[in-house]
Amino acid sequence: MEPALPRKSREILALPRLGGRLAGLQPVAMRMTRHPTALISPEAELADDVVVGPFAVIEGPVRLAAGVSIGGHAWICGDTVLGEGSSVGWGSVIGANPQDLGFDPARHSGVRIGARNVIREYVTIHRSAQEGGYTTLGEGNYLMTGVHLGHDSQLGDGNVIANNVMFGGHVQLGNRAFLGGGGGYHQFLHIGDLAMVQGNAVVSQDVPPYCVAFGKNQLAGLNTVGLRRAGFDAAARAELKKAYGLLFGSGLPLSKALAAATALAWSPAARCLLDAVAKPSRKGIIAHG
């Protein structure tokens, strides 16, 4: 038998059914993993061990895998999937409509979040603005308090995004990057693998892989510490330094520097840097400061 609920919880469970967009959701009391004040839609699919905190709302066809935990007052809605072992902090909102004045709320889209992501307090992740599209996170990302991911953002694996970073729509982030707190990122730009960006930066152009960016659209050089920690040996780092110097330190216009660098033989890692410069987003590549 389930243990008897305290008086206050019995009163909460006796509340009338909710109206409006929350119609059909009811306070839930099941085991100790679901707080009795949580509202969970009958459409939602939750693994048996999912933890849902007080006054959290799980609305619509949400799917939460094993080991997921949802903090109090969080709102997870729509076609949102969270992978195994991911956690969502207090007051976060995942799956809400994009901040797009032309968006039709009847459009089908959603959010896909992989395994082992840590999403701290008051993070907002909006669903795609495209029919059938998804805002996506890979695995093992760490999003600190107050991060905002705009619609159609695409994140890889192992990234650390510090407090109050803001992504416009369609931002693409690679793997194992570190973004300092308070930075603003314009829509459609790309941020490459192992990039590092200073706190409070203003970024409206692409940050190439392996690079450090600061201020307003300026490069400082290679993320040498990040490369070392990622297992790049001295020879690999030296090659990347050479490629960076040819691209951004030769004094040539970037198009001519790229042509000269492309004519040489490079490892796959260095080629990745050249490719990012050769095929940027519509925003272009930021310059060396």
N, C-alpha and C positions, 0 to 999 in steps of 0.2 A: 504494500500500500504506500501511496505517496504520503509524506509527512504532512501533518495539519499545518495550514498556513496561519501566520499571525493575523490578528484582527484587522490591522491596516491593509494587509494584502487581500483579505477577503472583501474588504470594502472596495478596493480598486477593481477586483474582478467583477464586482457587481455593477460597475458603471455601465450606462447604456451604450449601445452600439454607436459608433462614430458615423457622422455624415460626410458629405462632400467627397473630396478625392481620397479620403482615408476610409470611406465606407467599406465594410468587410473586414477591416483589421480589428483585432481584439486583443486586450491585454492577455499575455501568455504567462502561465506558470507551469514549467515542466523541468523537473530535476532542479539542481542548483545552478545549472549553466545558463539558464534564461531568467533574467530578473522578472518578477511578476508584473512590473509596469511596462515591459517591452511590448511593442506592437509588431506582430509578425503576420504578413499577408499569407493567406492560404495558398497562394500561387508560389511562394518562395520554397526553395529546396535547401535545407540546412543539414549538414552532417550531424550525427548524433552528439558530437563533442563540441559543437560550435558554442561559444560563449557570447551572450548578448547582454549588455549592461542596462542600467535603469533608464527608462524613457527613450530608449533607442527605437527607431522605426525602420523596419525592413519591409519595403513596399513594392509590390509587383513581383515579377518572375525572377527575383534575385536568386543566385546560386552561390552558396558558401561551402567551401570544401572543408575537409577534416582539419582540425586545429586552428580554425579562424576564430579570432576574437573581435568583437565589436564593442567599443566603449560607450559609455552613457551619453544620451542625447545625440548620438550619431544618426544620420539618415542615409540609408542605402536603398536605392530605388531603381526601378526599370530593369532593362536587360543588362544587369551587372553581374559579373562572375569574379569571385575572389578565390585564388588558388590556395593550396594547402599551407597552413602555418602562417598566413598573413594576418596582420593585426591593424585595426583601425582605431584611432584615438578618439577621445571625448569630443563631441561636437562636430566631427567631420561630416562632409556631405559628398557622396559618391553617386554619380549617375544622373544628376539633375540636368535640366535642359541647358544647352549652350547659351552663352550671352551673345546671341546673334539676332539682330533686329528682324532679319528676314526668315528666321527659323519657324517651321511649321511643327508644333508639338505632336502632331499625328505621325510625323516621320518616324520610321523604325530605325533606331540606332542604339548603341550601348557602350559599355566599358568592359574591358578585359584586363584583369590583373592576375599576374602569375603567382608562383609560390614564394613564400618567405619574404614578402614585402612588409616593411614597417612604415605605417602611415600614421603620423602623430596627430596631435590635437588640432582641430579647426582647419584641416586640409580640405580643399575643394577640388574635385575632379569631375569635369563635365562630360557628358556623353557626346558622341560625334554629331556634327551638324549634317552629315551626309546620309542619304538613304542607304541602310545596310552597313554603315560604317561603324568603327569602334575607336574610341580612345584607348590606348593600350600601354601597359607596363609589363616588362619582362619579369625576371626573378631577382630577389635579393636586393631591391632598392630600399633606400632609407630616405623618407620624406619628413623633414622636421616641421615643427609647428607653423601653421599659417601658409603653407605652400599652396599655390593655385596652378592647376594644370588646365589650360583651356581646351576646348573641343578639338578632337582629332590629333592631340599630341601623341607622339610615339616614342616610348622610352625603352631602352635595352635593359641590360642586367647590371647589377652591382653599383648603381649610381648613388651618390650622396648629395642631396639637395637641402641646403640649410634654410633656416627660418625665413619665411615671407618672400621667397622667390616666386616670381610671377611669370608664367608662360602664356603668351598669346596662343591663338589657335594654330594647329598644324606644325608645331615645333617638333623637330626630330632630334632626339638625344641618343648617343651611342651607348657604349658600355664603360663602366668604371670611371666616369667623370665625377668631378667635385665642383659644385656650384656654391659660391659663398652667399651668405644671407643678404636679403633685400634686393637682389638683382632683378632687373626687368628685361624680358626677352620678347622681341617683336615676333609677330606671327610669321610662319613659313620658314624660319631660319633653321639651320642644321648646327649641331654641336657634336664634334667627333669623339671617338674613343679616347679615354684617358686625358681629356681636356680638363683644365682647371681655370675657374673664373673667379676673380676677386669679388668680395662682398660689395654690394651697392653698385655693381657695374650696370651700365646701360648698353645693351647688346641688340643691335638691329641688323647685323650681318653674321655670316657663318663663322664659327670658331673651328678651325681645322683640328683634326685629331692630334693628340700628344702636346698641344700648345697651351700656354698660359695667356689669358686675356685679362685686361683690367680697364678701369675707367670707362670711357665712351668709345667702344669699337677700336681698341688698341691691343696689339699683341706684345707680350714681353719676352717671348722666347719659348723654349721647350719646357715641358713639365718633367724635369729630370728626376726629381724625387719619385713622382708617380711612375715613371718608366722603370726606375730601379726596383721599386716595390712590386711592379707587375712582372718582374723577371727578365727585363731587357738587359743583356750583358753590356759590357763596356763597348764592344765593337758595334753592337746594334745601336746604342745610344750615339756613338760617334757618327755612324752613317746618317741617322736622323738629323743630327746637328748639321752635317754637311748639306743635306737636302734642304733643311730650313734656311741655311745661309744662302744657298743658291736662289731660293724662291723670294726671300724677304730681305736679304742683306747684300745683294749684288749691285744695287743701284739701278738695275734695269727696270723698265715697266714690267708689271707682273706677267703679262702675256709673253713677253720675250724671255723672261727668266724661266717661265714654265716650259717654253719650247726648248731652251737649252738644257734644263734639268731632265726633261722627258727623254732626250736623246741618249742618256746614260743608262747603265744597267743598275738596278736597285733590287733590294730584297722586297718581299711582299709587304713588310711593315712600312718601309719608305715609300713604296708604290702607293700605299693607302693614303699617305699624306699628299702625294702628287695628284692622285685621283680626286681627292676632296677639293683641291684648288682648281683642278681642270673642270670639274663638274659641280659647281656650287648650286645652292638654291637660287631662287629668283632674287635673293637679297644680296648676293655676292659675298666675297671674303673680306674679313677685316684686315687692316694693314698693321705692319709692325710699328709700334709706338716710337 
